[in-house]
Amino acid sequence: MSELSVAEANGFVYEPVRGPKRKIEFEPRSDGGFERIEAVWNGCQWRVTGREVVTTMRRI
């Protein structure tokens, strides 16, 4: 498993069987970590539902 670089850190959108689309993004931070941002689509725009600082990411 390799660690992600800043250039590889993006995010993804997924559509559950029930409920609205959801989005997870990873934004680079000045300290070298990332901020994970979760959002849900409300029909007009993305509404942020959670944030968390992430220090390390690996591909699985």
CORCOR-V81317 format. One record per pair of residues at least 6 apart in sequence whose ideal C-beta (glycine too) atoms are under 6 Angstrom apart, sorted by sequence separation. I is the first residue (numbers start at 1). J is the second residue. D is the distance in Angstrom with one decimal. If there is no record, write none. Layout:
i:I j:J d:D
i:I j:J d:D
//
This chain:
i:15 j:21 d:5.1
i:28 j:34 d:5.9
i:29 j:35 d:5.8
i:39 j:46 d:4.1
i:40 j:47 d:5.5
i:13 j:21 d:5.8
i:14 j:22 d:5.7
i:26 j:34 d:4.4
i:27 j:35 d:4.8
i:39 j:48 d:4.9
i:40 j:49 d:5.4
i:13 j:23 d:4.7
i:26 j:36 d:5.7
i:38 j:49 d:5.1
i:12 j:24 d:6.0
i:25 j:37 d:4.7
i:38 j:50 d:4.2
i:11 j:24 d:5.3
i:11 j:25 d:3.4
i:24 j:38 d:5.5
i:37 j:51 d:5.4
i:11 j:26 d:5.8
i:23 j:39 d:4.6
i:36 j:52 d:4.8
i:9 j:26 d:4.2
i:22 j:40 d:5.4
i:35 j:53 d:5.9
i:36 j:54 d:5.1
i:20 j:40 d:5.4
i:21 j:41 d:4.1
i:33 j:53 d:5.8
i:34 j:54 d:4.6
i:20 j:41 d:4.7
i:33 j:54 d:6.0
i:6 j:28 d:4.6
i:33 j:55 d:4.7
i:23 j:46 d:5.9
i:9 j:34 d:5.7
i:4 j:57 d:4.5
i:3 j:58 d:5.5
i:1 j:58 d:4.2
i:2 j:59 d:5.7
i:1 j:59 d:5.6
//
